[in-house]
Amino acid sequence: MIPFIDLSKQYALIGDSIEASVQRVMRSGQYIMGPEVAELEDNLAAYVGVKHCVTCASGTDALQISLMALGVGPGDAVFVPAFTFFASAEVISLLGATPIFVDIDLDTFNISTESLKLAIQAVNLSDSKIYPLPQNIGTLKAKAIIAVDLFGLPANYPELVEVANVNGLTLIQDAAQSFGSTSNGIKAGSHAQISCTSFFPAKPLGCYGDGGAIFTNNDFYADLFRSIRIHGQGATRYENVRIGLTSRLDTIQAAILIEKIKIFDHELSSRNDVASSYTKLIQSRGIDLVTPQIPSGYQSSWAQYSILARDESHRNANIEALKKSGIPCMIYYPVPLHLQKAFAGLNYQLSNMPNAEAASKTIFSVPMHPYLTQSDLEMIISNLL
Ligand SMILES: *Cc1c(COP(=O)(O)O)cnc(C)c1O
């Protein structure tokens, strides 16, 4: 049986050093904001090549803290792709702002710059004939863009930065799936003014629980993030200068990540080998499936290896065939966000986001982790139709 994501192989490799690291924290008694948290933040900031890394309790909180620092609230519009994990858009609504969904490009699964430009124009002119908008929500002020690096591939930041600048919007990178990836030599975490990542166990760099981080070169934002993550703390502990959260990264999780980052680049290169083998095997056998496309100058961190089938029944036949052989596979994502029940109040309609809707019907993801063997891959591929 091949697991979808195998965390036990990694544990067999570095478990001893992780246990020693966790034991040091347990014996130290510094469970909240112990020295490992600052050490990890320094390591991560250096790895990404930005001035500040502020860790927090999850990737979702990283996004929420970022929006809170920008003062996003009721009456504000935040642009977000319709095809992503729910959290990317959830935080917008949680703060009382309105998510404006934008369609994706089918070759990268990332936000379409052309659609984004139209969506911004539509919000600025309150005209849903230019681009589909939520219905009956009145006039909104365009405030920020959350671009998502889906499946580990960075979005098209050269274009997105330009669109954000021209329109006076803040660009946030949702790098929850893409930590370790690069485009044009720039690491995920440094493509936008603010970047967020997640250490959920199944992400490329995962801890053993929930965790997240925010990256920025901006001193002002970094101070705000640090304050918001601890109850809007001021210069001293019991001075509260704004409304915040309780969203620290546990010292134990920091200690685990300090060990895991030591083998992270090696794991990334194994993920890349796995992805290349999948693509080669599928193409050389003439299997009628569309393999992931990586634009030149880009390197994915391969959070997922996601394939497009001809149509929904071809996709479902592939999933059935894999399941029969005991191979797990997943659909990321079966429902595009504009059609999710939680967002029904926005009154988006079927056919508003044709590419996101097409992807949700034809996509599926096969097992992906750094410890898949060539024979695992052969066995998986032999089941594809
Ligand atoms: C996982 C994920 C998040 C949320 O991260 P958590 O740590 O689970 O809160 C946000 N955005 C995307 C794209 C994700 O994949």
Ligand as a Chemical Component Dictionary entry (heavy atoms), coordinates in Angstrom:
data_LIG
# 
_chem_comp.id                   LIG 
_chem_comp.type                 NON-POLYMER 
_chem_comp.pdbx_formal_charge   0 
_chem_comp.three_letter_code    LIG 
# 
loop_
_chem_comp_atom.comp_id 
_chem_comp_atom.atom_id 
_chem_comp_atom.alt_atom_id 
_chem_comp_atom.type_symbol 
_chem_comp_atom.charge 
_chem_comp_atom.model_Cartn_x 
_chem_comp_atom.model_Cartn_y 
_chem_comp_atom.model_Cartn_z 
_chem_comp_atom.pdbx_ordinal 
LIG C1 C1 C 0 -2.894 24.756 3.594  1  
LIG C2 C2 C 0 -3.231 26.045 2.960  2  
LIG C3 C3 C 0 -3.578 27.180 3.702  3  
LIG C4 C4 C 0 -3.816 27.145 5.185  4  
LIG O1 O1 O 0 -2.762 26.661 5.950  5  
LIG P1 P1 P 0 -3.075 26.019 7.395  6  
LIG O2 O2 O 0 -1.709 25.946 8.017  7  
LIG O3 O3 O 0 -3.687 24.691 7.159  8  
LIG O4 O4 O 0 -3.963 26.948 8.127  9  
LIG C5 C5 C 0 -3.800 28.365 3.023  10 
LIG N1 N1 N 0 -3.701 28.436 1.686  11 
LIG C6 C6 C 0 -3.387 27.368 0.934  12 
LIG C7 C7 C 0 -3.261 27.520 -0.541 13 
LIG C8 C8 C 0 -3.156 26.129 1.535  14 
LIG O5 O5 O 0 -2.859 25.069 0.774  15 
# 
loop_
_chem_comp_bond.comp_id 
_chem_comp_bond.atom_id_1 
_chem_comp_bond.atom_id_2 
_chem_comp_bond.value_order 
_chem_comp_bond.pdbx_ordinal 
LIG C1 C2 SING 1  
LIG C2 C3 SING 2  
LIG C2 C8 DOUB 3  
LIG C3 C4 SING 4  
LIG C3 C5 DOUB 5  
LIG C4 O1 SING 6  
LIG O1 P1 SING 7  
LIG P1 O2 DOUB 8  
LIG P1 O3 SING 9  
LIG P1 O4 SING 10 
LIG C5 N1 SING 11 
LIG N1 C6 DOUB 12 
LIG C6 C7 SING 13 
LIG C6 C8 SING 14 
LIG C8 O5 SING 15 
# 
